[in-house]
């Protein structure tokens, strides 16, 4: 039998359904992948100007290629054979990161940098002038024979800017007229390669004549080169907050914090069960020892205290040595010398003194304390009770 719904409840359900449909549609529109331009050649992007195809090509050809999403400060200190690709970086670099890049190239690494911002990161770089009216993709011929131009006599590249050399060691490889658009030079033991645009490695440009050959010439031999494709300056930075900020976790943490603050401000000790305070026990071991000692002191029974300590020491020693219970002083002393290897003087005299003191009614408290301490000392030496052995006189 259907449950009747009031008009007010029906209105609320309809409004909630409309809001749900709007939220789902909005989330689908926001999350829909863009098939147009990505804005920069990220190795994650399959868009027109992305670089996912070039990244996957390197892996298929057997290159050791990986994305670099950490600061340049963490680059390897032995960079020989490593090619670092800065494909149109757009985030700034700190002074430490610039020094780390210089160290990477100077120690033998190769840096492929494309675009205006990348040129600003290069050590001993030249100046870059923006073209007043970029002409789009241009056919650029190779002007110098070089391992980088092998198999690529001509490439097609966008030319939004041109290079002005900083020193004579900077060589233009592809140019049009007097303007160079691909430049290389040595820095320390490494090499810098600059492209005016990332066109030869983009999804749209890598298939153009000469572009793939140029890109693979820069990458080097698959068995000798390791490729690090920088995504750090594309904003993908391996920090905990950078990862968390892209998830709903910050909002969940905020809600948890609000609930915790509410609980903190509304907490009351009266909210829990009321129990009476637990009184201190009058049977603590220390109190028992103090009470027993005071009793012996008032009764002038120092001999009884020595007798208790002596009988326990004798029992533990006989048990340790495996002797009969009625063993004499001489038998105990002989067994200690033979089985425990104790040859120091004083042990036999201590046994005799403790035996006499146990029956001496005139024994003083000070003398009794010395005898009890002596018995405890030997008990520790012979490991008769738990605890570390006394090594003072071993």
C-alpha positions as CSV (number, residue, x, y, z in Angstrom):
1,X,0.0,0.0,0.0
2,X,1.6,3.3,-1.0
3,X,2.4,5.7,1.8
4,X,0.7,9.1,1.3
5,X,3.0,12.1,1.0
6,X,1.9,15.6,2.0
7,X,2.2,18.4,-0.5
8,X,5.0,20.1,1.6
9,X,7.1,16.9,1.6
10,X,6.5,16.5,-2.1
11,X,7.8,20.0,-2.7
12,X,10.9,19.4,-0.7
13,X,11.7,16.1,-2.6
14,X,11.2,17.8,-5.9
15,X,13.5,20.7,-4.9
16,X,16.2,18.2,-3.6
17,X,16.0,16.3,-6.9
18,X,16.5,19.4,-9.0
19,X,19.5,20.5,-6.9
20,X,21.0,17.0,-7.2
21,X,20.6,17.0,-11.0
22,X,22.2,20.4,-11.3
23,X,25.2,19.3,-9.1
24,X,25.8,16.2,-11.1
25,X,25.6,18.1,-14.4
26,X,28.0,20.7,-13.1
27,X,30.5,18.1,-11.9
28,X,30.5,16.4,-15.3
29,X,31.0,19.6,-17.1
30,X,33.9,20.6,-14.8
31,X,35.6,17.2,-15.0
32,X,35.1,16.7,-18.7
33,X,38.5,16.4,-20.4
34,X,39.4,19.2,-22.7
35,X,40.4,18.1,-26.2
36,X,41.7,21.5,-27.3
37,X,44.8,23.2,-26.1
38,X,46.5,22.4,-22.8
39,X,48.5,25.6,-22.7
40,X,51.9,23.9,-22.1
41,X,53.5,20.7,-23.3
42,X,52.9,18.5,-20.3
43,X,53.8,14.8,-20.6
44,X,50.4,14.0,-19.1
45,X,48.5,15.9,-21.8
46,X,47.0,14.3,-24.9
47,X,45.8,17.7,-26.1
48,X,46.9,19.4,-29.3
49,X,49.9,21.1,-27.7
50,X,50.6,18.5,-25.0
51,X,53.5,16.2,-25.1
52,X,52.2,12.8,-24.0
53,X,53.0,11.2,-27.4
54,X,56.7,12.2,-27.2
55,X,56.9,10.9,-23.6
56,X,55.4,7.5,-24.6
57,X,57.6,7.3,-27.7
58,X,60.7,7.5,-25.5
59,X,59.4,4.6,-23.4
60,X,58.6,2.5,-26.5
61,X,62.0,3.0,-28.0
62,X,63.7,1.7,-24.8
63,X,64.7,4.9,-23.1
64,X,64.9,5.1,-19.3
65,X,62.4,7.9,-19.1
66,X,60.6,9.3,-16.0
67,X,58.8,12.4,-14.9
68,X,60.6,14.7,-12.6
69,X,58.3,16.3,-10.1
70,X,60.8,17.5,-7.5
71,X,62.8,20.6,-7.1
72,X,66.1,20.8,-9.2
73,X,67.9,20.8,-5.8
74,X,67.3,17.0,-5.8
75,X,68.8,16.3,-9.2
76,X,71.5,13.6,-9.3
77,X,75.1,14.7,-8.5
78,X,76.6,12.5,-11.2
79,X,74.5,13.6,-14.2
80,X,76.5,12.2,-17.1
81,X,74.2,10.7,-19.6
82,X,71.1,12.4,-18.1
83,X,68.9,14.6,-20.3
84,X,66.6,17.0,-18.5
85,X,63.7,18.4,-20.5
86,X,62.2,21.8,-19.7
87,X,59.3,21.9,-22.1
88,X,57.9,25.4,-21.8
89,X,58.2,25.9,-18.0
90,X,56.0,28.6,-16.6
91,X,56.7,28.7,-12.9
92,X,59.6,30.7,-11.4
93,X,62.7,29.2,-9.8
94,X,64.4,30.2,-6.6
95,X,68.0,31.1,-6.3
96,X,68.9,27.6,-4.9
97,X,67.1,26.0,-7.8
98,X,69.0,28.1,-10.3
99,X,72.3,27.1,-8.7
100,X,71.2,23.4,-8.8
101,X,70.5,23.6,-12.5
102,X,73.9,25.2,-13.1
103,X,75.5,22.5,-11.1
104,X,73.6,19.8,-13.0
105,X,74.8,21.1,-16.4
106,X,78.3,21.9,-15.2
107,X,78.9,18.4,-13.9
108,X,77.9,16.8,-17.3
109,X,74.1,16.9,-17.6
110,X,72.2,17.9,-20.7
111,X,69.4,20.4,-20.5
112,X,66.8,20.8,-23.3
113,X,64.9,24.1,-22.6
114,X,62.1,25.5,-24.8
115,X,60.5,28.9,-24.7
116,X,61.0,32.3,-23.1
117,X,60.9,31.3,-19.4
118,X,63.2,28.4,-19.9
119,X,65.8,30.8,-21.5
120,X,65.8,32.8,-18.4
121,X,66.9,29.8,-16.4
122,X,69.9,29.0,-18.6
123,X,73.4,29.7,-17.3
124,X,75.4,32.1,-19.6
125,X,72.3,32.3,-21.8
126,X,71.7,34.8,-24.5
127,X,68.9,37.3,-24.9
128,X,65.5,36.3,-26.3
129,X,63.5,38.8,-28.4
130,X,59.8,38.2,-29.0
131,X,58.7,38.4,-32.6
132,X,56.3,41.3,-33.3
133,X,54.1,39.2,-35.6
134,X,54.6,35.5,-35.1
135,X,54.2,33.7,-38.4
136,X,53.0,30.4,-36.9
137,X,54.8,27.2,-38.0
138,X,57.9,27.8,-40.1
139,X,60.2,25.5,-42.1
140,X,63.6,26.0,-40.6
141,X,66.7,24.6,-42.3
142,X,69.7,23.3,-40.5
143,X,72.6,25.7,-40.9
144,X,75.4,23.6,-39.3
145,X,76.2,19.9,-39.5
146,X,75.9,18.5,-36.0
147,X,74.9,15.3,-34.2
148,X,71.8,17.2,-33.2
149,X,70.8,17.8,-36.8
150,X,71.6,14.3,-38.2
151,X,68.6,13.1,-40.2
152,X,66.8,16.5,-39.8
153,X,67.9,18.8,-42.5
154,X,64.7,20.8,-42.0
155,X,62.2,21.1,-39.1
156,X,58.9,22.8,-38.7
157,X,58.5,25.0,-35.6
158,X,56.6,27.9,-34.3
159,X,58.8,31.0,-34.1
160,X,57.4,33.2,-31.4
161,X,60.9,34.4,-30.4
162,X,64.5,34.4,-31.5
163,X,67.9,34.1,-29.9
164,X,70.7,36.6,-29.7
165,X,74.0,34.9,-28.8
166,X,75.6,35.7,-25.5
167,X,79.1,34.5,-26.5
168,X,80.9,33.0,-29.4
169,X,80.4,29.4,-28.2
170,X,76.7,29.6,-28.7
171,X,75.9,27.9,-32.0
172,X,72.7,28.3,-34.0
173,X,71.6,25.0,-35.5
174,X,68.3,26.1,-37.2
175,X,67.7,29.6,-38.4
176,X,65.9,31.7,-40.8
177,X,67.9,34.6,-42.2
178,X,69.9,36.1,-39.3
179,X,67.6,34.8,-36.6
180,X,68.4,31.5,-34.8
181,X,65.6,29.5,-33.3
182,X,67.5,26.4,-32.2
183,X,70.8,27.0,-30.3
184,X,73.3,24.8,-28.4
185,X,76.4,25.5,-26.4
186,X,78.7,23.9,-23.8
187,X,78.6,24.8,-20.1
188,X,81.3,23.0,-18.0
189,X,81.1,19.3,-18.9
190,X,77.5,19.5,-19.9
191,X,75.4,21.0,-22.8
192,X,72.5,23.4,-23.1
193,X,70.0,23.1,-26.0
194,X,67.4,25.8,-26.5
195,X,64.4,25.8,-28.8
196,X,62.3,28.8,-29.5
197,X,59.1,26.7,-29.1
198,X,58.4,23.1,-28.0
199,X,56.7,22.3,-31.3
200,X,59.0,19.4,-32.3
201,X,58.0,17.4,-29.2
202,X,54.3,18.3,-29.0
203,X,51.5,15.9,-30.0
204,X,50.8,18.0,-33.1
205,X,54.4,18.7,-34.1
206,X,56.3,15.5,-33.5
207,X,55.0,13.9,-36.7
208,X,56.2,16.8,-38.8
209,X,59.2,16.3,-41.1
210,X,62.5,16.4,-39.2
211,X,60.9,17.1,-35.8
212,X,61.1,13.5,-34.5
213,X,64.7,13.1,-35.6
214,X,65.7,16.3,-33.9
215,X,63.9,15.3,-30.7
216,X,65.6,11.8,-30.6
217,X,69.0,13.3,-31.5
218,X,68.7,15.5,-28.3
219,X,67.6,12.4,-26.3
220,X,70.7,10.4,-27.4
221,X,71.2,6.7,-27.6
222,X,68.5,4.6,-25.7
223,X,71.1,2.4,-23.9
224,X,73.2,5.4,-22.8
225,X,70.8,8.1,-21.9
226,X,68.3,8.7,-19.1
227,X,65.5,11.2,-19.7
228,X,64.0,13.3,-16.9
229,X,60.9,15.1,-18.1
230,X,60.3,18.1,-15.8
231,X,56.8,18.6,-14.5
232,X,57.9,20.5,-11.4
233,X,57.8,23.8,-13.3
234,X,54.4,22.9,-14.7
235,X,53.0,23.0,-11.2
236,X,53.2,19.3,-10.3
237,X,55.2,19.4,-7.2
238,X,55.5,16.4,-4.9
239,X,54.5,18.0,-1.6
240,X,52.0,16.6,0.8
241,X,49.8,19.7,0.7
242,X,50.0,19.8,-3.1
243,X,48.6,16.3,-3.2
244,X,46.0,16.9,-0.5
245,X,44.7,20.2,-1.9
246,X,43.4,18.4,-5.0
247,X,41.2,16.1,-2.9
248,X,38.1,16.6,-0.7
249,X,40.4,15.9,2.3
250,X,40.9,19.6,3.3
251,X,37.1,20.1,3.7
252,X,36.8,16.9,5.7
253,X,39.6,18.0,7.9
254,X,37.9,21.3,8.4
255,X,34.7,19.7,9.4
256,X,36.5,17.4,11.8
257,X,38.3,20.4,13.3
258,X,35.0,22.2,13.8
259,X,33.4,19.2,15.5
260,X,36.5,18.8,17.7
261,X,36.4,22.5,18.7
262,X,32.7,22.2,19.5
263,X,33.4,19.1,21.7
264,X,36.2,20.9,23.4
265,X,34.2,24.0,24.3
266,X,31.2,21.9,25.4
267,X,33.1,19.4,27.4
268,X,32.3,19.1,31.1
269,X,33.7,16.8,33.8
270,X,30.1,16.3,35.0
271,X,29.4,14.6,31.7
272,X,31.1,11.4,32.9
273,X,30.2,9.0,35.7
274,X,31.0,10.2,39.2
275,X,33.2,7.9,41.2
276,X,34.7,8.3,44.7
277,X,38.4,9.1,44.9
278,X,40.6,6.0,45.4
279,X,42.4,6.3,48.8
280,X,46.1,5.6,49.0
281,X,46.9,2.0,50.0
282,X,48.4,1.7,53.5
283,X,50.0,-1.6,52.5
284,X,52.8,-0.3,50.3
285,X,56.1,-2.2,50.4
286,X,58.1,0.8,51.6
287,X,55.8,1.5,54.5
288,X,56.0,-2.2,55.5
289,X,59.8,-2.1,55.5
290,X,59.8,1.1,57.5
291,X,57.3,-0.3,60.0
292,X,59.2,-3.6,60.4
293,X,62.5,-1.7,60.9
294,X,61.0,0.6,63.5
295,X,59.7,-2.5,65.3
296,X,63.1,-4.1,65.4
297,X,64.6,-0.9,66.6
298,X,62.2,-0.4,69.5
299,X,62.6,-4.0,70.6
300,X,66.4,-3.8,70.4
301,X,66.2,-6.9,68.2
302,X,69.1,-6.2,65.9
303,X,70.3,-9.8,66.2
304,X,66.9,-11.0,65.0
305,X,67.2,-8.9,61.9
306,X,70.7,-10.3,61.2
307,X,69.4,-13.8,61.8
308,X,66.6,-13.3,59.2
309,X,69.1,-12.0,56.6
310,X,71.7,-14.7,57.4
311,X,69.2,-17.6,57.2
312,X,67.9,-16.4,53.9
313,X,71.5,-15.9,52.5
314,X,72.4,-19.4,53.7
315,X,69.3,-20.9,52.2
316,X,69.9,-19.3,48.8
317,X,73.6,-20.2,48.8
318,X,73.0,-23.8,49.7
319,X,70.4,-24.0,46.9
320,X,72.8,-22.4,44.4
321,X,75.6,-24.8,45.4
322,X,73.4,-27.9,45.7
323,X,74.7,-28.7,49.2
324,X,72.8,-30.4,52.1
325,X,70.9,-28.0,54.4
326,X,73.1,-28.8,57.4
327,X,76.4,-27.9,55.7
328,X,79.0,-26.3,57.9
329,X,80.9,-23.0,57.4
330,X,83.9,-24.9,56.0
331,X,81.8,-26.8,53.5
332,X,80.1,-23.6,52.3
333,X,83.5,-21.8,52.0
334,X,85.1,-24.7,50.2
335,X,82.2,-25.0,47.7
336,X,82.2,-21.3,47.0
337,X,86.0,-21.5,46.2
338,X,85.6,-24.6,44.0
339,X,82.3,-24.0,42.2
340,X,82.0,-20.2,42.1
341,X,85.8,-19.5,41.8
342,X,85.7,-17.0,44.7
343,X,89.2,-16.8,46.3
344,X,89.0,-13.3,47.9
345,X,89.4,-13.1,51.6
346,X,86.6,-12.0,53.9
347,X,83.8,-14.3,53.0
348,X,84.4,-17.0,55.6
349,X,84.9,-14.3,58.3
350,X,81.6,-12.7,57.3
351,X,79.7,-16.0,57.7
352,X,81.2,-16.5,61.1
353,X,80.4,-13.0,62.2
354,X,76.8,-13.3,61.0
355,X,76.4,-16.6,62.8
356,X,77.6,-15.1,66.1
357,X,75.6,-11.9,65.7
358,X,72.4,-13.9,65.2
359,X,72.6,-15.0,68.8
360,X,74.2,-11.8,70.3
361,X,71.6,-9.9,72.3
362,X,74.0,-7.0,72.8
363,X,74.5,-6.4,69.1
364,X,74.2,-2.7,68.1
365,X,72.2,-1.4,65.2
366,X,75.2,-0.1,63.3
367,X,77.0,-3.5,63.5
368,X,73.8,-5.3,62.4
369,X,73.5,-3.0,59.4
370,X,77.1,-3.7,58.3
371,X,76.5,-7.4,58.5
372,X,73.3,-7.3,56.6
373,X,74.9,-5.1,53.9
374,X,77.8,-7.5,53.7
375,X,75.5,-10.5,53.2
376,X,73.6,-8.6,50.5
377,X,76.9,-7.7,48.9
378,X,77.9,-11.4,48.6
379,X,74.4,-12.4,47.5
380,X,74.8,-10.0,44.5
381,X,78.3,-11.3,43.8
382,X,77.1,-14.9,43.7
383,X,73.8,-14.0,41.8
384,X,71.6,-15.4,44.6
385,X,68.7,-13.0,43.9
386,X,67.4,-11.1,40.8
387,X,69.2,-7.9,39.9
388,X,72.6,-7.0,38.3
389,X,75.6,-8.4,40.2
390,X,77.7,-6.1,42.3
391,X,80.9,-5.7,40.3
392,X,82.6,-3.2,42.6
393,X,84.8,-5.8,44.1
394,X,84.7,-8.6,41.5
